[in-house]
Amino acid sequence: MTDNELLATSEGNRQKALSIIRRIGVTEAFARAGGEAHIVGSVAMGLIMTHRDIDIHAYTTTLTAKDSFAVMADIAECSGITRMECRNLITTDEACMEWHAWYADENGHEWQLDIMHILKGSRYDGYFERMAEHIKTALTEETRLAILRLKAETPEGTHVAGIEYYQAVLRDGIRTWPDFAAWRKEHAAEGIIEWMP
């Protein structure tokens, strides 16, 4: 892809992701439960490419599995949602219900929504919003293109956490897929990577 194609693909996917969030009504579903939802990750940073994932962190002042299921039941009513999974992490440091929902768009493309329902005031309250802002501030035109190119060149079926790309490019100067693949072998990602520029 040319630089212009990378930028156009990323922006097109960002706009599509935003329209899916509106169609599903994620923000409204959490608002009805007295909470608020924030877009984080690659959509928030304008760095979404071929991996169609949408990261949302939602916060409520209390958190029970029953209440979280009730909010997600509203979201499941959207006709494009094809399946959902969850993990109950309320009693861990993450203090959340981790939800994954799959949405089929009108072109037959599948999008994954990663919705973290987090207890307000807990360890990760606002952390990933701050991370996204730090990364956006640190980006230059050159590093944005380097990240988008690495994402575009990632072999299908290879799972790479977004933070790995950002850390490699912004902190360690990685620019090519072979160098990135080697970098990943030396920087094995486990659990939540707490890093921001």
N, C-alpha and C positions, 0 to 999 in steps of 0.2 A: 504494500500500500504506500501511496505517496503521503507526504505530511498532510496535505489537504484532505485526503481520503480518511486518514486516521482521525483528524479533528471532526470531520463531517459524520463519521460513523459514531464517534463518542457522543457528539451532541444529539444526533438522532436517537440514540439509545437512551440518553438522559431524558429527552422530552417524552419518549414512549413510556419510560419508567414513571415519570411524574403523572402521566395520564392514567396509568394503571392504578397508581395509589389513589387518585381521585375517584376512579370508577369503583374500586373496591370499598372506598369509604373508611380507610384505616383511621385517619385523624378523627372523623366523626364518631366512630365506634368507641374509641378511647375517651373522647370528650363526654359521651353519654355516661361513661363510667366514672366521670370526675377526674379523668387523667389527661395527659397530653402526649402526643407522639411527635418524634423528630426524625427526619431523614438523616442518616449518617452514611459512612462508607463511600464507595465509588460514585454513587449518584450525587451525593452532597458535594463531592470534590470535583465533579465533572470529569471523572476518570473511568467511566464505565465503557467497556469494549464488548468483546464477543461473549463473555460469560454474563448471561442475563440474570443478575441477582440484584435484589433491592434490600438494603439494610434499614430497618426502622427500630428505634429504641423508644419505648413508651413507658411512661411513669405514672404510678398511682401511689397515694399516701398509705394505702394498705394493700396487701397482696396475699391472696389465697388462690389455690388451684381452682376452686369453684368460681370465683369472680373472673379469673383469667379465661376459663373455658366459656363463660357467658359472653365476654367481649368477642372472643374468637368465633363463637357461634354466629354472631352478627356478620362477621367478615366472611364466614363460610357460606352465607346466603347468596353471595355474588356468583352469578352463573359461570364465570370463568374459572373459579376455584375448582381444581380437580382432586386435590387431596391435601391433608395436613398431618403433621407430626409434632409432638412436643416432648420436652424433657422438663421435669420438675426439679429446678435447682434453687428452690426457695430457701432451703436450709444451708446452702453453700455460701462462700464469699461473694458469689455472683448475685445472690438474692433475686432470682428471676425465674420466670417461666420462659423457656426457650422454644419458640414456635417456628416451624417451617411450613410454608404454604406454597403450593404450585398453581400457577395461573396460566391458562392457555389463551393466547391472544387471537385476534381475528385472522391472523396469517398462519396459525398453527404453531407459532413459536411458544416454547415453554419458558416461563419466568419463575424464578424462585424468590419468594419473599422470606427473609429472615427477620422475624419480629421478636425482639426481646422485651418482655413485659417485666419491668424492673421496679423494685421497691424504691420509692423516692427517699433520698437521704442515705442510701446504701453506698457501698464502696465505688461502684461504677456509675453512679448518678452524674451525668454530664461529661464523663471522661471521654467518650468517643466523639461527642460533639466538639470538645476542645481539640482532640486529635485531628479531626477533619479541618478545623480552622487553622491549626498550626501547619498542616501539610499544604493547604491552599495558599497560605501566605508564603511558604518556602518555595513553591513552584515557580519556575521560569518557563518561557516558551520551550526551551531546549529540553528541560527535565520532564515537562508534561509530555512532549512527543516521545521521549525515551521510554517513559512508563507505558504510554499507549502502544508503542511498537512492541515492547516486551509482552504485553498482554495479547496483542494480535498474533504474535509468533508462538504463544504457548500451545503446545500440542493438545489436540482435543482429548479430553479425558484426564488431563493432568491437573490436579487440584493445587492451586497456589493461593494462599491467603493474600488479600490485597496489601496488607502491611508489609509483606515480604518484598513486593515490587518497590514500595515507597522507601523502605529502609535501604535496599540495595542501591537504588538510583540516587536518592538524596543524601544519604550518609556515606556510602561507599563508592560512589562514582561508576556503578555498573551501567553498561550501555548496550551490550549485545546478549542475545539468547545464550550462546555457549558460555559466556562469562557468568551469566545469571545462573545457569544450571550448575556450574562449578561452585558459585557462591552459596547456593542452597545446600549443597552437600556439607559445607563448612558451618552453616547457620541453620541447623535443624530446628524447625518451628514446632513447639509443643505448647498447647494451651493458649492462653491469651498473651499476646506479645505486647508488653507495655512499653511503647516507644513513640516518641514524637519529635520532630526536628525543633 
